[in-house]
Amino acid sequence: MSKTTHSSFRFGKYYFKTLFWFILGAGLAAAGVEVVLIPNQLIDGGVVGMSMMAAFLFGDQFLPYFMIIFNLPFVVLAYKQIGRHFVIQMLTAVVLLFIGLSLFYWVPRWLNIEPLEFHGDTLEVIVLGGFIIGCGIGLIIRHGGSTDGTEIMGIIINRKKGFTVGQVILFANIFIFALAGVVYQNWHTAFISLMTYVVATKVMDMVIVGFEDTKSVMIISAKPQDVADVLMEELGVGLTVMYGRGGFSGDAREILYIVVERLQLAELKEIVHREDPQAFIAVENLHEVINGRQDALAAQQEPPALD
């Protein structure tokens, strides 16, 4: 089997394993847009927000089509600058979102029933809309897809000009939400849309990085073996000993690396400073920890390198 064929086979396996999450994510995102945002004359950020403004001017039934049209230039850019596997993932997500938006709009009209709409207090709309859309888009991004061409623009500008992807997306959305105030002739709408987008972004981040509540801890101690023995005995966790050298003194030293739950952190610090009051402790947040069988499964499901 050639290298190209093997890469395509791996990608195909990964694609079908993640397709369920794309369908679920697109369904949630479509529900957030059609059920919460549009009935309250709010918009999302990025290409979806631009599509919603165009649909407001020309008819809500055209929203899915505007989303496809506005994303097409970015799909072409992604194919040239990023790779065909990413484009396949992006097109899948965009088409599924197109289907979701179309179904939410047309099914109630075909069945001659009232469309599903949520109306509530401003805070309720912000939280519910942001939560649903953030979950949906987060699931798509977590599994390698994208529904927003501004992300593609951010990746390309980052490579060519050095601006971060986040900076590019932020600048684009400032323009989009300012334009919403003009289109809707209501700056309150633009401001509430921005607040909803902030909530969606935070929820999206949580979905993408996971809900792990773990910490990684590095310990530099004059008594590394004593500290290691007590930690393994009292906390019941494993650790790794790494070897380093003091930058100023040049002395060789052992560095302890350990991963613990947040609730174990206070006990860990108490143990370390009980054994060595002068020990240095560095604590970092971890988004995800994979080990054992999970590690093997993750390796199987890891998407192949973009080509």
C-alpha positions as CSV (number, residue, x, y, z in Angstrom):
1,M,0.0,0.0,0.0
2,S,1.5,3.4,-1.0
3,K,2.0,6.2,1.4
4,T,-0.8,8.3,-0.2
5,T,-3.2,5.3,-0.1
6,H,-2.4,4.6,3.5
7,S,-2.9,8.3,4.5
8,S,-6.3,8.3,2.7
9,F,-7.4,5.1,4.4
10,R,-6.5,6.5,7.8
11,F,-8.3,9.7,7.1
12,G,-11.4,7.8,5.9
13,K,-11.5,5.8,9.2
14,Y,-11.1,9.0,11.2
15,Y,-13.7,10.8,9.1
16,F,-16.5,8.2,9.7
17,K,-15.6,7.9,13.4
18,T,-16.2,11.7,13.8
19,L,-19.2,12.1,11.5
20,F,-21.6,11.5,14.3
21,W,-20.1,14.5,16.2
22,F,-20.4,16.6,13.1
23,I,-24.1,15.8,12.8
24,L,-24.7,16.5,16.5
25,G,-22.7,19.7,16.4
26,A,-24.4,21.0,13.2
27,G,-27.8,20.2,14.7
28,L,-27.1,22.1,17.9
29,A,-25.7,25.1,16.0
30,A,-28.7,25.2,13.7
31,A,-31.1,25.0,16.6
32,G,-29.3,27.9,18.4
33,V,-29.5,30.0,15.2
34,E,-33.1,29.2,14.2
35,V,-34.7,28.8,17.6
36,V,-32.9,31.4,19.7
37,L,-31.1,34.0,17.6
38,I,-33.3,34.7,14.6
39,P,-36.6,35.0,16.6
40,N,-34.8,37.6,18.8
41,Q,-33.2,39.4,15.8
42,L,-29.7,38.5,17.0
43,I,-26.7,37.3,15.0
44,D,-23.7,35.0,15.5
45,G,-20.2,35.9,14.7
46,G,-18.2,35.2,11.5
47,V,-19.6,34.0,8.3
48,V,-22.8,32.7,9.9
49,G,-23.4,36.3,11.2
50,M,-22.8,37.8,7.8
51,S,-25.3,35.2,6.4
52,M,-27.9,36.1,9.0
53,M,-27.7,39.8,8.1
54,A,-28.1,39.0,4.4
55,A,-31.0,36.7,5.2
56,F,-32.6,39.5,7.3
57,L,-32.5,41.8,4.2
58,F,-33.5,39.3,1.6
59,G,-35.5,36.6,3.4
60,D,-34.9,34.1,6.2
61,Q,-35.4,31.2,3.8
62,F,-32.1,32.1,2.1
63,L,-29.9,31.8,5.2
64,P,-28.5,28.4,4.4
65,Y,-27.7,29.4,0.9
66,F,-25.9,32.6,2.0
67,M,-23.9,30.6,4.4
68,I,-22.7,28.3,1.6
69,I,-22.0,31.2,-0.8
70,F,-20.0,33.2,1.8
71,N,-18.0,30.2,2.8
72,L,-17.0,29.1,-0.7
73,P,-14.1,31.6,-1.1
74,F,-12.6,30.4,2.2
75,V,-13.0,26.8,1.1
76,V,-10.9,27.5,-2.0
77,L,-8.3,29.3,0.1
78,A,-8.2,26.4,2.6
79,Y,-7.7,23.9,-0.3
80,K,-4.7,25.9,-1.6
81,Q,-3.1,26.9,1.7
82,I,-4.0,24.2,4.2
83,G,-4.9,20.9,2.6
84,R,-7.6,18.7,1.1
85,H,-8.3,16.7,4.2
86,F,-9.2,19.8,6.1
87,V,-11.4,21.0,3.2
88,I,-13.3,17.7,3.3
89,Q,-13.9,18.2,7.0
90,M,-15.0,21.8,6.6
91,L,-17.3,21.1,3.6
92,T,-18.9,18.3,5.6
93,A,-19.6,20.6,8.6
94,V,-20.9,23.4,6.3
95,V,-23.2,21.0,4.4
96,L,-24.6,19.5,7.6
97,L,-25.2,23.0,9.0
98,F,-26.9,23.9,5.7
99,I,-29.2,20.8,6.1
100,G,-29.9,21.6,9.8
101,L,-30.8,25.3,9.1
102,S,-33.0,24.2,6.2
103,L,-34.9,21.6,8.2
104,F,-35.5,24.0,11.1
105,Y,-37.0,26.5,8.7
106,W,-38.9,24.3,6.3
107,V,-40.3,21.4,8.3
108,P,-42.7,23.5,10.4
109,R,-44.0,25.1,7.2
110,W,-44.4,21.8,5.4
111,L,-46.3,20.4,8.5
112,N,-48.2,23.7,8.8
113,I,-47.3,24.1,12.5
114,E,-45.7,26.9,14.4
115,P,-41.9,27.1,14.1
116,L,-40.0,26.4,17.4
117,E,-38.9,29.7,18.8
118,F,-37.6,30.8,22.1
119,H,-38.5,34.2,23.6
120,G,-37.4,35.3,27.0
121,D,-35.5,37.9,29.0
122,T,-32.3,39.3,27.5
123,L,-30.1,37.3,29.9
124,E,-32.0,34.0,29.1
125,V,-31.5,34.6,25.4
126,I,-27.8,35.4,25.8
127,V,-27.1,32.3,27.9
128,L,-29.3,29.8,26.1
129,G,-28.3,30.9,22.6
130,G,-24.6,31.1,23.5
131,F,-24.6,27.8,25.2
132,I,-26.3,25.9,22.4
133,I,-24.3,27.4,19.6
134,G,-21.0,27.1,21.6
135,C,-21.7,23.4,22.2
136,G,-22.5,22.8,18.6
137,I,-19.6,24.6,17.0
138,G,-17.2,23.3,19.7
139,L,-18.0,19.7,18.9
140,I,-17.3,20.4,15.2
141,I,-14.0,22.1,15.8
142,R,-12.9,19.5,18.4
143,H,-13.2,16.8,15.8
144,G,-11.4,18.6,13.0
145,G,-14.1,20.6,11.2
146,S,-15.0,24.3,10.8
147,T,-18.1,26.2,9.7
148,D,-16.6,29.7,9.7
149,G,-14.4,31.0,6.9
150,T,-12.9,33.7,9.2
151,E,-11.0,30.9,11.0
152,I,-9.4,30.0,7.6
153,M,-8.6,33.7,7.0
154,G,-7.0,33.8,10.5
155,I,-4.8,30.7,9.8
156,I,-3.6,32.1,6.5
157,I,-2.9,35.6,7.9
158,N,-1.1,34.1,10.8
159,R,1.2,32.3,8.5
160,K,1.9,35.3,6.3
161,K,1.7,38.3,8.6
162,G,2.3,36.9,12.1
163,F,-1.0,38.0,13.7
164,T,-2.6,35.3,15.8
165,V,-5.7,33.5,14.6
166,G,-7.6,34.9,17.6
167,Q,-6.6,38.5,16.7
168,V,-7.8,38.1,13.1
169,I,-11.1,36.6,14.2
170,L,-11.6,39.3,16.8
171,F,-11.0,42.1,14.3
172,A,-13.4,40.5,11.8
173,N,-16.1,40.1,14.4
174,I,-15.8,43.7,15.6
175,F,-16.5,44.7,12.0
176,I,-19.4,42.2,11.7
177,F,-21.2,43.2,14.9
178,A,-20.7,46.9,14.0
179,L,-22.3,46.2,10.6
180,A,-25.2,44.5,12.4
181,G,-26.0,47.7,14.2
182,V,-26.4,49.4,10.8
183,V,-28.3,46.6,9.1
184,Y,-30.8,46.1,12.0
185,Q,-30.8,49.8,12.7
186,N,-30.6,48.9,16.4
187,W,-27.3,49.0,18.4
188,H,-29.0,47.2,21.2
189,T,-29.3,44.2,18.9
190,A,-25.6,44.4,18.0
191,F,-24.6,44.6,21.6
192,I,-26.7,41.7,22.7
193,S,-25.4,39.7,19.8
194,L,-21.9,40.4,20.9
195,M,-22.6,39.2,24.4
196,T,-24.2,36.0,23.1
197,Y,-21.1,35.5,20.9
198,V,-18.9,35.9,24.0
199,V,-20.9,33.2,25.9
200,A,-20.7,30.9,22.8
201,T,-16.9,31.4,22.6
202,K,-16.4,30.5,26.2
203,V,-18.6,27.4,25.9
204,M,-16.9,26.5,22.7
205,D,-13.5,26.6,24.4
206,M,-14.7,24.3,27.2
207,V,-16.0,21.8,24.7
208,I,-12.9,21.9,22.5
209,V,-10.4,21.5,25.4
210,G,-12.6,19.2,27.4
211,F,-13.7,19.3,31.0
212,E,-10.7,17.7,32.6
213,D,-10.0,19.3,36.0
214,T,-6.4,18.2,36.4
215,K,-3.1,19.9,37.1
216,S,0.5,19.1,36.1
217,V,3.0,19.8,38.8
218,M,6.8,20.1,38.6
219,I,8.7,19.9,41.8
220,I,12.4,20.8,42.3
221,S,13.6,19.7,45.7
222,A,16.9,19.1,47.5
223,K,15.4,15.7,48.6
224,P,13.7,14.5,45.5
225,Q,13.7,10.8,46.4
226,D,12.2,11.4,49.8
227,V,9.5,13.7,48.4
228,A,8.7,11.2,45.6
229,D,8.4,8.3,48.0
230,V,6.0,10.2,50.3
231,L,3.9,11.5,47.4
232,M,3.4,8.0,45.9
233,E,2.6,6.5,49.3
234,E,0.2,9.2,50.6
235,L,-1.5,10.4,47.4
236,G,-1.4,7.0,45.7
237,V,-0.3,8.4,42.3
238,G,2.6,7.8,40.0
239,L,5.2,10.3,39.0
240,T,8.0,10.8,36.6
241,V,11.6,11.8,37.5
242,M,13.3,14.0,34.9
243,Y,16.9,15.1,35.0
244,G,18.0,18.7,34.6
245,R,20.8,21.1,35.5
246,G,20.7,24.3,37.4
247,G,21.2,27.3,35.1
248,F,23.3,29.3,37.6
249,S,25.0,26.6,39.6
250,G,25.3,24.0,36.9
251,D,24.5,21.3,39.4
252,A,22.7,18.2,38.2
253,R,19.2,17.8,39.8
254,E,16.1,15.6,39.6
255,I,12.8,17.2,38.7
256,L,9.6,15.4,39.8
257,Y,6.6,15.6,37.3
258,I,3.2,14.6,38.6
259,V,-0.4,14.9,37.4
260,V,-3.1,15.3,40.0
261,E,-6.7,16.2,40.4
262,R,-7.5,19.7,41.5
263,L,-8.8,18.5,44.8
264,Q,-5.4,16.8,45.5
265,L,-3.4,19.9,44.9
266,A,-3.6,21.3,48.4
267,E,-2.6,18.0,49.9
268,L,0.3,17.7,47.5
269,K,1.7,21.1,48.4
270,E,1.4,20.4,52.1
271,I,3.3,17.1,51.7
272,V,6.1,18.6,49.6
273,H,6.7,21.5,51.9
274,R,6.5,19.2,54.9
275,E,9.3,17.1,53.5
276,D,11.3,20.1,52.0
277,P,10.2,23.6,53.0
278,Q,12.5,25.1,50.4
279,A,11.1,23.0,47.5
280,F,10.1,24.8,44.3
281,I,6.6,23.9,42.9
282,A,5.2,24.9,39.5
283,V,1.6,24.2,38.8
284,E,-0.1,24.3,35.3
285,N,-3.6,23.6,34.1
286,L,-4.1,20.5,31.9
287,H,-6.9,20.4,29.3
288,E,-6.7,16.6,28.7
289,V,-4.9,13.6,30.0
290,I,-4.7,10.4,28.0
291,N,-3.1,7.2,29.2
292,G,-3.2,3.4,28.8
293,R,-5.8,2.1,26.4
294,Q,-7.1,5.6,25.9
295,D,-3.8,6.6,24.5
296,A,-3.9,3.7,22.0
297,L,-7.4,4.6,20.9
298,A,-6.4,8.3,20.5
299,A,-3.5,7.3,18.3
300,Q,-5.9,5.3,16.1
301,Q,-8.3,8.2,15.8
302,E,-5.8,10.9,15.4
303,P,-6.4,12.6,12.0
304,P,-3.5,12.3,9.5
305,A,-1.3,15.2,8.8
306,L,-2.9,17.8,6.4
307,D,-1.5,17.5,2.9
